[in-house]
């Protein structure tokens, strides 16, 4: 787990060094799947094998993850829901994983709201937070990734300007 690598315990009012604040961003991979067809007239053709079921592909197929798939085979390896062309997905071990399953299996839940964090997150120790869920305990304003912060009592985030 990644996080702020401050020595514990921080003394009350001790300021985190700016490089210790870790902001992480989860981006969807720029994967795409394209519908193609093997319906070319004449000539010899290579035999295409489905990257999911290992059967020969005849007719339409999807191209994704450097492989070809039967349109009905291109599905999340966890929940088996079909992934349509243009639908976002993640890659795990060269297989597709739908966005919901990715967050369920590998995502971080915000310690405050218990929702999965999509995009930037604040990591402190083993805990992760949405920036909008963490408030300065002094001024009650939401934190943002560019704020200078202090951590008091291992749990209270305070803007440096509020001290």
C-alpha positions as CSV (number, residue, x, y, z in Angstrom):
1,X,0.0,0.0,0.0
2,X,1.3,3.4,-0.9
3,X,0.9,6.4,1.4
4,X,2.5,9.1,3.3
5,X,5.8,7.9,4.7
6,X,6.0,10.1,7.8
7,X,7.6,8.7,10.9
8,X,5.1,7.7,13.5
9,X,4.0,9.2,15.8
10,X,3.8,12.7,14.5
11,X,3.9,15.2,17.3
12,X,0.9,17.5,17.6
13,X,1.3,20.4,15.2
14,X,4.1,18.7,13.3
15,X,3.9,19.5,9.6
16,X,4.1,16.9,6.9
17,X,6.8,17.5,4.3
18,X,5.2,18.4,0.9
19,X,6.8,15.4,-0.8
20,X,5.3,13.1,1.8
21,X,1.7,13.9,0.7
22,X,0.8,11.4,-2.0
23,X,-1.8,12.1,-4.5
24,X,-2.7,9.2,-6.7
25,X,-4.8,9.1,-9.8
26,X,-6.5,6.1,-11.3
27,X,-7.1,6.5,-15.0
28,X,-9.0,4.1,-17.2
29,X,-6.6,2.6,-19.7
30,X,-7.2,3.8,-23.2
31,X,-8.4,0.4,-24.3
32,X,-10.9,0.0,-27.2
33,X,-12.5,-2.8,-28.9
34,X,-13.3,-2.6,-32.6
35,X,-15.7,-4.8,-34.6
36,X,-14.2,-6.3,-37.7
37,X,-15.1,-9.2,-40.0
38,X,-13.2,-11.9,-41.8
39,X,-15.6,-11.8,-44.8
40,X,-12.9,-11.0,-47.4
41,X,-13.4,-12.6,-50.8
42,X,-10.7,-14.9,-52.2
43,X,-7.1,-15.6,-51.1
44,X,-6.0,-17.6,-48.1
45,X,-6.7,-16.4,-44.7
46,X,-5.0,-16.9,-41.4
47,X,-7.1,-18.8,-38.8
48,X,-8.1,-16.4,-36.0
49,X,-8.5,-17.8,-32.5
50,X,-10.7,-16.2,-29.8
51,X,-8.6,-14.8,-27.0
52,X,-11.2,-15.9,-24.5
53,X,-12.6,-19.3,-25.5
54,X,-9.7,-20.4,-27.8
55,X,-12.2,-21.4,-30.6
56,X,-11.8,-20.5,-34.2
57,X,-13.3,-17.1,-35.2
58,X,-15.5,-17.0,-38.3
59,X,-17.2,-13.8,-39.3
60,X,-17.3,-10.8,-36.9
61,X,-14.9,-10.4,-34.1
62,X,-13.7,-7.8,-31.7
63,X,-10.1,-6.6,-31.5
64,X,-8.9,-5.6,-28.1
65,X,-5.8,-6.2,-25.8
66,X,-3.8,-7.3,-28.9
67,X,-6.2,-10.2,-29.4
68,X,-9.3,-11.1,-31.3
69,X,-12.5,-12.2,-29.6
70,X,-16.0,-13.5,-30.6
71,X,-18.3,-10.6,-29.9
72,X,-20.2,-12.7,-27.3
73,X,-17.0,-13.8,-25.6
74,X,-15.6,-10.4,-24.8
75,X,-16.8,-10.2,-21.2
76,X,-15.5,-9.3,-17.8
77,X,-13.5,-12.3,-16.4
78,X,-15.0,-11.7,-13.0
79,X,-18.7,-11.1,-13.4
80,X,-19.0,-12.4,-17.0
81,X,-21.0,-9.3,-18.1
82,X,-20.5,-8.6,-21.8
83,X,-18.3,-5.6,-22.6
84,X,-19.6,-3.8,-25.7
85,X,-17.5,-1.8,-28.2
86,X,-16.8,1.7,-26.8
87,X,-17.4,0.6,-23.2
88,X,-14.6,1.3,-20.7
89,X,-12.8,-1.6,-19.1
90,X,-9.5,-2.5,-17.4
91,X,-7.0,-5.1,-18.4
92,X,-5.8,-7.7,-15.9
93,X,-3.5,-10.5,-17.0
94,X,-4.4,-9.8,-20.6
95,X,-8.1,-10.3,-19.9
96,X,-10.9,-7.6,-19.7
97,X,-12.3,-6.6,-16.3
98,X,-15.3,-4.3,-16.2
99,X,-15.0,-1.0,-14.3
100,X,-17.3,-2.1,-11.5
101,X,-15.3,-5.3,-10.9
102,X,-12.0,-3.5,-11.1
103,X,-13.0,-1.2,-8.2
104,X,-14.6,-4.0,-6.3
105,X,-11.4,-6.1,-6.5
106,X,-8.6,-3.6,-6.7
107,X,-10.1,-0.2,-5.8
108,X,-9.8,1.9,-2.7
109,X,-12.7,2.9,-0.5
110,X,-12.8,6.3,1.0
111,X,-12.5,6.1,4.8
112,X,-15.1,8.8,5.2
113,X,-17.9,8.0,2.7
114,X,-17.1,4.3,2.1
115,X,-17.5,4.8,-1.7
116,X,-14.9,3.6,-4.2
117,X,-12.4,6.3,-5.2
118,X,-12.3,7.0,-8.9
119,X,-9.6,9.5,-9.9
120,X,-7.4,11.3,-7.4
121,X,-7.2,10.2,-3.8
122,X,-5.4,11.3,-0.7
123,X,-3.5,8.4,1.0
124,X,-2.5,8.6,4.6
125,X,-1.0,5.5,6.1
126,X,-3.4,2.6,5.2
127,X,-6.3,4.9,4.6
128,X,-7.5,6.5,1.4
129,X,-9.9,9.5,1.0
130,X,-11.7,11.5,-1.6
131,X,-10.3,15.1,-1.3
132,X,-13.9,16.4,-1.1
133,X,-14.6,14.1,1.9
134,X,-11.7,15.4,4.0
135,X,-12.2,18.8,5.7
136,X,-9.7,21.0,7.5
137,X,-10.5,20.5,11.2
138,X,-9.9,24.2,11.7
139,X,-11.8,26.0,8.9
140,X,-14.0,23.1,7.7
141,X,-13.1,23.7,4.0
142,X,-12.5,20.6,1.8
143,X,-8.9,19.8,1.0
144,X,-7.4,19.8,-2.4
145,X,-4.3,18.2,-3.8
146,X,-2.3,21.5,-3.8
147,X,-3.0,22.4,-0.2
148,X,-0.2,22.6,2.3
149,X,-1.3,20.4,5.2
150,X,-0.5,19.4,8.8
151,X,-1.7,16.3,10.4
152,X,-2.5,16.5,14.1
153,X,-3.1,13.5,16.3
154,X,-2.6,11.1,13.4
155,X,-6.1,11.9,12.1
156,X,-6.9,15.6,11.8
157,X,-5.9,17.3,8.6
158,X,-5.3,21.1,9.0
159,X,-4.4,23.7,6.4
160,X,-1.0,25.2,7.2
161,X,-2.6,28.6,6.8
162,X,-5.1,27.8,9.5
163,X,-2.5,27.1,12.2
